Amino acid sequence: MRDSINTLGLTAYATTGLTVKTHALTVPRIGYVHSWQRTQDEGWVRAALDHYGVPYTYFADQKLRDGNLRAKYDVIIFPTVVEVQCSR
């Protein structure tokens, strides 16, 4: 750690005896909507979630019609699906 601190030109101080209040957290239930319209954008977000070990349920956009999503998920990620057109 000391080498990294010096290399980066930082100053660090060690502390001991700190006590802070904590509380239990639950992991949010994340639903990730799959669409065939912009798969590259979707893939980058999935790659980030996978890289950081974020748990999620991957499902097709047709499942949105089933309803009752609030009972299954706390968060729903819907990737960009609209193609942006630039005019000259």
KASUL-V243320 format. One record per residue. N is the residue number from 1. RES is the residue in one letter. PHI is phi as a letter, one per 30 degrees, with the letter a starting at -180 (NA if undefined). PSI is psi in degrees with one decimal (999 if undefined). Layout:
# KASUL-V243320
n: <N N>
res: <RES RES>
phi: <PHI PHI>
psi: <PSI PSI>
This chain:
# KASUL-V243320
n: <1 2 3 4 5 6 7 8 9 10 11 12 13 14 15 16 17 18 19 20 21 22 23 24 25 26 27 28 29 30 31 32 33 34 35 36 37 38 39 40 41 42 43 44 45 46 47 48 49 50 51 52 53 54 55 56 57 58 59 60 61 62 63 64 65 66 67 68 69 70 71 72 73 74 75 76 77 78 79 80 81 82 83 84 85 86 87 88>
res: <M R D S I N T L G L T A Y A T T G L T V K T H A L T V P R I G Y V H S W Q R T Q D E G W V R A A L D H Y G V P Y T Y F A D Q K L R D G N L R A K Y D V I I F P T V V E V Q C S R>
phi: <NA e d d d d e d i c c b b d b b i d b b d b b d c c d d d c c c d c b d d b d d e d d d d d d d d d e c i d d a c c b d d d d d d d i h d d d c b c b b c b d e b c d c c c c c>
psi: <-43.2 -41.1 -43.4 -42.2 -45.8 -42.9 -39.1 -4.0 31.7 164.3 133.1 147.6 134.2 140.4 153.0 160.9 14.1 132.3 123.0 149.8 141.8 162.6 154.1 142.6 149.5 148.3 127.9 146.0 111.0 128.5 133.5 117.5 127.3 132.1 149.8 3.6 -40.9 69.4 -26.8 -46.6 -44.3 -41.2 -36.0 -40.8 -43.5 -40.3 -40.2 -44.5 -45.1 -42.4 -41.9 3.0 29.3 120.7 138.8 160.0 125.2 123.3 155.8 152.1 -21.3 -27.8 -17.9 -28.8 -20.1 -25.8 -174.7 32.6 -29.1 -30.0 -23.2 -30.9 145.1 -28.7 137.1 124.7 123.2 107.8 167.0 128.8 -4.1 127.6 127.1 125.8 133.3 132.8 153.4 999>
